[in-house]
Amino acid sequence: MDDEIKTLKAQLSSCQTRYFEMKQRFIKEHESRLSNKLQKASNKFWAVVSVFIMSGSEQTSFLKKLGMFFTTMWAWARSGFKLEDKQVAQSRFEICRACPYLTKTNQCEMCGCFMKKKVQVSAASCPLKKW
């Protein structure tokens, strides 16, 4: 009977060791995947920021565009990422289309935003206070 108990304890110990090894490999693998996903998301975010900052007219300074971008994003986050309905967004964009500061790429020269997207954000506003 003692030999059976020793054998079972040895098997249990072996199973526990394998379990902990598998658990560590699983954690490392998923941490690596999560880290990669976060890095990609961060890269996309900063790519959007850089396009935003480098766009627009020279009369709008880098700091002003950066400030407008983060002000809009912060207001959007505080609103729970609420979006406008399609009719409101369309009416806002029609106002933008009549504006001389809208470029051929649908970007505002005053704030650097891509207006097809900005008009959908409920917390966003026109830098010229047109909407």
Number of C-alpha atoms within 10 A of each C-alpha: 6 7 8 9 10 11 12 12 12 12 12 12 12 11 12 12 12 12 12 11 12 12 12 12 12 12 12 12 12 12 12 12 12 12 12 12 12 12 12 12 12 12 12 12 11 12 12 12 17 12 13 20 21 14 20 23 14 10 8 15 15 17 10 13 22 18 14 19 18 12 14 18 17 15 16 17 12 11 13 10 14 14 18 15 12 11 10 14 19 15 13 20 20 12 12 22 16 9 13 9 18 19 17 8 9 17 21 25 19 21 26 26 26 19 22 16 13 21 26 20 21 18 21 20 15 17 12 10 6 10 13
